Structures are given as C-alpha cells and as structure tokens.
Amino acid sequence: MKLKKCNMRKIILLLALFLTACGHSPMGENRKGKCVRDIDLDNLSSPSFNDYFSKLEIIPVDSSSEALIQSVSEQVWHKGKIYVLDRRQKKVFIFNQKGKLLQLIDRRGNGPGEYTDITDLQINRFTGDLELLNPMGGILKYDSLGNTYKGRIKLPPTVPAAHYITSISPDVYLYLCEARDDNKMVVYNVKEDKIVSELYDIPKFVLFSTFYHHSYTPFYTFKDKVHFVQGYNGDVFTYEDGKLLPKYQWNFGKYNFEISDLEKNKDIPYYMEHYKTIGSQYATIFINYVENSRYYITQFNFHKKICSLIYDKKKNSYVVFNSFKEGHRLMPTFIDESAVYLFAETRTLAIAVNRDELSEENQRIYDSIDSESNPVILKYTLK
C-alpha cells in the first residue's frame, strides 16, 4: 500500500518539541515540577456521561450539493460560525451552529486572492479577518466571510513552505514549517519583514515518515495566550516572550512515550510496524484538545484504543477512560463555557453517540443520517 504524508496526517499528529523547562529534559524524560500531573493508566475509569453533561444534541448540517464535504481537514469555531477546511477539494465551508451553509470559498487559481493549495486557516483574533495559508504562497487575507480579498502576507525569509499558522500579535505570526532542516517554528514580524526567533529543532524524518505527528493544527488560543500541544506525549505549552513554557505535562510513568527511543531515518513501513507494536504500548498520538475555564480535554492512543482525558482544573483532578459507561466516546473539537462540540463525520457517529440515550427528536435525526450525509454537529451541554 502506497502511503502519502497527507494520508498519514488523517490518523496521527505532529510530534513535538525539544525544550528544557519545568525540570524535564528536551525529550520529556524525568519530568518534575508543579506543571506535572501523574496519570495512572493501569486503572482506567468508566464515568457516566451524566457526570459531566446534561444532554447530547445532534444538529444536521446542510447537505445540499454545494455544501458537501469530502474530508474535514481543519475546523475553526468563531462567534457562532464553523469554518471547515476540506483539503481534498481545496475549499472552505462556513456554517452557522445550526448547520446552515453561510458561505463556500473556492478560489483556486493563480491570480490575486487565489490559491493553489490550503493547509491551514484561522480567524485572526486581532483583526477578525479570515486567513488561509497557501503553503508555498503565504497567507491570503479576507473579510470574515471570505467575500473581500485584503491582500497577501508573504512567507518569512528562509521558509520554503509553511503548514500551520497562529497570530502572536497584530504584526507577528508563528509558523510551523515542517520542511525546514533546522528549527520548524518561525516567529515572523510582518511589519518589519524579519524573523524574530526560531524554535523547535526536530528531525524531518519524524514529521514525514513516522506516525508521531499531529493530524490537525497543534495550536489553540485560550485567554489570549497561544498554546502548543506536543503530539507524541500531549504536553501543553504556552508561547510567551519567544519561549514555549510548560502548562500541563502528563506523567504516565512506565507508559510515557520517549521519541529518543526511535531509530532515525528508517522507511515508512518500519515506522508503521513500530506504531503497531512498540508504540501501541504507550500513551501517545494526542489528536483532539480543547480548554475552557473549568476543563482541559484531550484524546490519545493507548494499547490500540482511544482514551479520553478530562482534567478538572477546579478540582485539580482527572479521569481517563475509553468510553462512557453508556457506551459512547467523547471526541471534542471545540469547547465554550456551556458545551463541548464535535463536527462529526458520519462514520464517527456510531462511536460518538449512543442512540438509546438520545431524546426522541434526536433519535429521529440520528435515524435519518446515512453514509451520504454531510457531517453533523454534536453538542454536549455541560452541567
């Protein structure tokens, strides 16, 4: 079977960061300090859905021909709108949270405001603009609905291609550039047209040949701070004053996955086998991560199963589980102060929803969904 990097990206996530902080080495071994949480994976829990949530709703998404999505590559939730990037079609779909299609952006081409590819998108939190990253062409800026083209931000010097972006300030961007030989994170001041700093020196083979790299963007913003999630072990860092500072670090003891144990520059089949055998014994490949004022929630692989970790910041306690005792899993892609959301492709419904736990109205919606339907919005209302 021929594997391409874009296919691998669908099931795994970006590996991360050589950093000395909070008493741990660059590889993450020997963690200690106040940012470390010890996690016991020998005694997984089985909480009830009702311990955290009051209800689950299914919200159908427009399935008209122009709204059909082939693959959910990235998604941004912003002020009641959901921005969905479909890399296969090179399109961006904008829905409201009731599932109505508000806008379709399809600007493939080589002219002003057009792109040949898109690898990431964001709503710039300082300007409110929609920004699309053309990996070798820079950032294209539009109004929030993509109607008006506002110009292009070129790539930083020495950067042949960029894959993810986030805004540090109105004039400063943080790029993740997987193809660079040395540091993969580049902080670029647009106004001064210069690279301010560089971070994250990791061998390219980890990003291009192994399964230990992100499936989606490793960045999120909470309380006006940019956060970076380290893919292979789930550690969370904040970007502050040119540094990545540890915020949450998970100590799984004997189940910690150390990238220093990986042999270098093997072929893809070797790393596929490593993931199936050696890698599957550890807690690794963190794929979803959301945070609000009460909870940090993430998912990872352990013993060939998907585990969810809910960290209750108020109680300073955690729970790790494969599924709720009602039989379904938690797979969050967005959280606010009242609910957790998942923009769910139809193939995931069977594991994300227990039909018997739904209201009659939501059971009817569930039964109306088939393999040809567009993704749906799952809303888990927090207690």
JONORPE-V735957 format. One record per pair of residues at least 6 apart in sequence whose C-alpha atoms are under 7 Angstrom apart, sorted by the first residue. I is the first residue (numbers start at 1). J is the second residue. D is the distance in whole Angstrom. If there is no record, write none. Layout:
BEGIN
I&J&D / I&J&D
END
This chain:
BEGIN
5&208&6 / 8&211&7 / 9&214&7 / 9&215&4 / 10&215&5 / 11&215&6 / 12&211&6 / 12&212&6 / 12&213&6 / 12&214&5 / 12&215&5 / 12&285&6 / 12&287&7 / 13&212&6 / 13&213&3 / 13&214&2 / 13&215&4 / 13&216&7 / 13&231&6 / 13&285&6 / 13&286&7 / 13&287&6 / 14&207&6 / 14&212&6 / 14&213&2 / 14&214&3 / 14&215&6 / 14&231&5 / 15&207&7 / 15&212&5 / 15&213&4 / 15&214&6 / 15&230&6 / 15&231&4 / 15&232&5 / 16&230&5 / 16&231&6 / 16&232&7 / 17&200&5 / 17&202&7 / 17&230&7 / 18&26&4 / 18&27&6 / 18&200&6 / 18&201&7 / 19&25&7 / 19&26&4 / 20&26&5 / 21&245&7 / 21&246&7 / 22&32&7 / 22&33&6 / 22&35&7 / 22&246&7 / 23&31&6 / 23&32&5 / 23&33&6 / 24&30&6 / 24&31&5 / 24&32&6 / 27&258&7 / 27&259&7 / 27&260&6 / 35&246&7 / 35&247&6 / 35&248&5 / 35&249&6 / 36&248&6 / 36&249&5 / 36&250&6 / 36&251&7 / 37&249&6 / 37&250&5 / 37&251&6 / 38&250&6 / 38&251&5 / 38&252&6 / 39&250&6 / 39&251&6 / 39&252&5 / 40&252&6 / 41&252&7 / 44&320&6 / 44&321&5 / 45&319&6 / 45&320&6 / 45&321&5 / 46&321&6 / 46&323&7 / 46&324&6 / 46&325&5 / 47&324&5 / 47&325&6 / 48&324&5 / 48&325&5 / 48&326&7 / 49&324&6 / 49&326&7 / 52&382&6 / 52&383&6 / 53&380&6 / 53&381&5 / 53&382&4 / 53&383&5 / 54&381&6 / 54&382&6 / 54&383&6 / 55&380&6 / 55&381&6 / 56&358&7 / 56&378&7 / 56&379&6 / 56&380&5 / 56&381&6 / 57&362&6 / 57&378&6 / 57&379&5 / 57&380&7 / 58&362&6 / 58&365&7 / 58&376&7 / 58&377&6 / 58&378&5 / 58&379&7 / 59&98&6 / 59&99&7 / 59&376&6 / 59&377&5 / 59&378&6 / 60&99&6 / 60&376&5 / 60&377&6 / 61&99&4 / 61&100&6 / 61&374&6 / 61&375&6 / 61&376&5 / 61&377&7 / 62&99&6 / 62&100&5 / 62&101&6 / 62&374&7 / 63&373&6 / 63&374&5 / 67&101&7 / 68&374&6 / 69&86&7 / 69&374&6 / 70&86&7 / 70&88&7 / 71&86&5 / 71&88&7 / 72&84&6 / 72&85&6 / 72&86&5 / 73&85&5 / 73&86&5 / 73&87&6 / 74&84&6 / 74&85&5 / 74&120&7 / 74&216&6 / 75&82&7 / 75&83&5 / 75&84&4 / 75&85&6 / 76&82&6 / 76&83&5 / 76&84&7 / 76&122&7 / 77&83&6 / 77&334&7 / 80&96&6 / 80&97&6 / 81&94&7 / 81&95&6 / 81&96&4 / 81&97&6 / 82&94&6 / 82&95&5 / 82&96&6 / 82&97&7 / 83&92&7 / 83&93&6 / 83&94&5 / 83&95&7 / 84&92&6 / 84&93&5 / 84&94&6 / 85&91&6 / 85&92&5 / 85&93&7 / 86&92&6 / 87&118&7 / 87&119&7 / 90&106&7 / 90&117&6 / 90&118&6 / 91&105&6 / 91&106&5 / 92&104&6 / 92&105&5 / 92&106&7 / 93&103&6 / 93&104&5 / 93&105&6 / 94&101&6 / 94&102&5 / 94&103&5 / 94&104&6 / 95&101&4 / 95&102&5 / 96&102&7 / 103&145&7 / 105&146&7 / 107&114&5 / 107&115&6 / 108&114&5 / 108&115&5 / 108&116&6 / 109&115&5 / 109&116&6 / 110&116&7 / 113&140&7 / 113&149&6 / 115&134&6 / 116&134&7 / 117&134&5 / 117&135&7 / 118&132&6 / 118&133&5 / 118&134&5 / 118&135&7 / 119&133&6 / 119&134&6 / 119&135&6 / 119&163&6 / 119&164&7 / 120&132&6 / 120&133&5 / 120&163&7 / 120&164&5 / 120&165&7 / 121&131&6 / 121&132&5 / 121&133&6 / 122&130&6 / 122&131&5 / 122&132&7 / 123&129&6 / 123&130&5 / 123&131&6 / 124&130&6 / 124&131&7 / 124&167&7 / 126&170&6 / 128&144&6 / 129&141&6 / 129&142&6 / 129&143&5 / 129&144&5 / 130&141&6 / 130&142&5 / 130&143&6 / 130&144&5 / 130&146&7 / 131&139&6 / 131&140&6 / 131&141&5 / 131&142&6 / 132&139&6 / 132&140&5 / 132&141&7 / 133&139&5 / 133&140&6 / 135&161&5 / 135&162&5 / 135&163&6 / 136&160&6 / 136&161&5 / 136&162&7 / 137&154&7 / 137&155&7 / 138&152&7 / 138&153&6 / 138&154&4 / 138&155&5 / 139&152&6 / 139&153&5 / 139&154&6 / 140&151&6 / 140&152&5 / 140&153&7 / 141&149&6 / 141&150&5 / 141&151&5 / 141&152&6 / 142&148&5 / 142&149&4 / 142&150&5 / 143&149&7 / 156&188&6 / 156&194&7 / 156&195&7 / 161&177&6 / 161&179&7 / 162&175&6 / 162&176&6 / 162&177&4 / 162&178&7 / 163&176&6 / 163&177&6 / 163&178&7 / 164&175&6 / 164&176&5 / 164&217&6 / 165&173&7 / 165&174&6 / 165&175&5 / 165&176&6 / 166&173&6 / 166&174&5 / 166&175&7 / 166&219&7 / 167&173&5 / 167&174&6 / 168&174&7 / 171&189&6 / 171&190&5 / 171&191&6 / 172&187&7 / 172&188&6 / 172&189&4 / 172&190&6 / 173&187&6 / 173&188&5 / 173&189&7 / 174&185&7 / 174&186&6 / 174&187&5 / 174&188&6 / 175&185&6 / 175&186&5 / 175&187&6 / 176&184&6 / 176&185&5 / 176&186&7 / 177&184&5 / 177&185&6 / 178&184&6 / 178&204&7 / 178&207&7 / 179&204&7 / 181&204&7 / 182&201&5 / 182&202&7 / 183&198&6 / 183&199&5 / 183&200&5 / 183&201&4 / 183&202&7 / 184&199&6 / 184&200&5 / 184&201&6 / 185&198&6 / 185&199&5 / 185&200&6 / 186&195&7 / 186&197&6 / 186&198&5 / 186&199&7 / 187&195&6 / 187&196&5 / 187&197&5 / 187&198&6 / 188&194&6 / 188&195&4 / 188&196&6 / 189&195&6 / 189&196&6 / 197&242&7 / 205&265&6 / 206&212&7 / 207&213&6 / 209&267&7 / 209&268&5 / 209&271&7 / 210&268&7 / 210&271&5 / 211&271&7 / 211&272&7 / 211&275&7 / 212&231&7 / 212&232&6 / 212&285&6 / 213&231&6 / 213&232&7 / 214&231&6 / 214&287&7 / 215&287&6 / 218&228&6 / 218&229&5 / 219&226&7 / 219&227&5 / 219&228&5 / 219&229&7 / 220&226&6 / 220&227&5 / 220&228&7 / 221&227&6 / 225&238&7 / 225&239&7 / 226&238&6 / 226&239&6 / 227&236&7 / 227&237&6 / 227&238&4 / 227&239&6 / 228&236&6 / 228&237&5 / 228&238&6 / 229&235&6 / 229&236&5 / 229&237&6 / 230&236&6 / 231&285&6 / 231&286&5 / 232&257&7 / 232&284&5 / 232&285&5 / 232&286&6 / 233&257&6 / 233&283&7 / 233&284&5 / 233&285&7 / 233&286&7 / 234&286&6 / 235&248&6 / 235&249&5 / 235&250&6 / 236&246&6 / 236&247&6 / 236&248&5 / 236&249&6 / 237&244&6 / 237&245&5 / 237&246&4 / 237&247&5 / 238&244&6 / 238&245&5 / 238&246&7 / 238&247&7 / 239&245&6 / 255&282&5 / 255&283&6 / 256&282&6 / 256&283&6 / 257&282&6 / 257&283&6 / 257&284&6 / 280&302&6 / 280&303&5 / 280&304&6 / 281&302&6 / 281&303&5 / 282&302&6 / 282&303&7 / 283&300&7 / 283&301&6 / 283&302&5 / 284&300&6 / 284&301&5 / 284&302&7 / 285&300&5 / 285&301&6 / 286&298&7 / 286&299&6 / 286&300&4 / 286&301&7 / 287&299&6 / 287&300&6 / 288&298&5 / 288&299&5 / 288&332&6 / 288&333&6 / 289&297&6 / 289&298&4 / 289&299&7 / 289&333&7 / 290&296&6 / 290&297&5 / 290&298&7 / 290&332&7 / 290&333&7 / 290&334&6 / 290&335&6 / 291&297&6 / 291&335&6 / 292&335&6 / 292&336&6 / 292&337&6 / 294&312&6 / 294&313&5 / 294&314&6 / 295&310&7 / 295&311&6 / 295&312&5 / 295&313&6 / 296&310&6 / 296&311&5 / 296&312&7 / 297&309&6 / 297&310&5 / 297&311&6 / 298&308&6 / 298&309&5 / 298&310&7 / 299&306&7 / 299&307&6 / 299&308&4 / 299&309&6 / 300&306&6 / 300&307&5 / 300&308&7 / 301&307&6 / 306&322&6 / 307&320&7 / 307&321&5 / 307&322&5 / 308&320&6 / 308&321&5 / 308&322&6 / 308&330&7 / 309&318&7 / 309&319&6 / 309&320&5 / 309&321&7 / 310&318&6 / 310&319&5 / 310&320&7 / 311&317&6 / 311&318&4 / 311&319&7 / 312&318&6 / 322&329&7 / 323&329&5 / 326&354&7 / 327&354&6 / 328&351&5 / 328&352&5 / 328&353&5 / 328&354&6 / 329&351&6 / 329&352&5 / 330&352&6 / 331&342&7 / 331&352&7 / 332&340&6 / 332&341&6 / 332&342&5 / 333&341&6 / 333&342&5 / 333&343&7 / 334&340&6 / 334&341&5 / 334&342&7 / 335&341&6 / 338&381&6 / 338&382&6 / 339&379&7 / 339&380&5 / 339&381&4 / 339&382&5 / 340&379&6 / 340&380&5 / 340&381&6 / 341&377&7 / 341&378&6 / 341&379&5 / 341&380&6 / 342&377&6 / 342&378&5 / 342&379&7 / 343&375&7 / 343&376&6 / 343&377&5 / 343&378&6 / 344&375&5 / 344&376&5 / 344&377&6 / 344&378&7 / 345&375&4 / 345&376&7 / 346&371&6 / 346&373&7 / 346&375&6 / 355&363&6
END
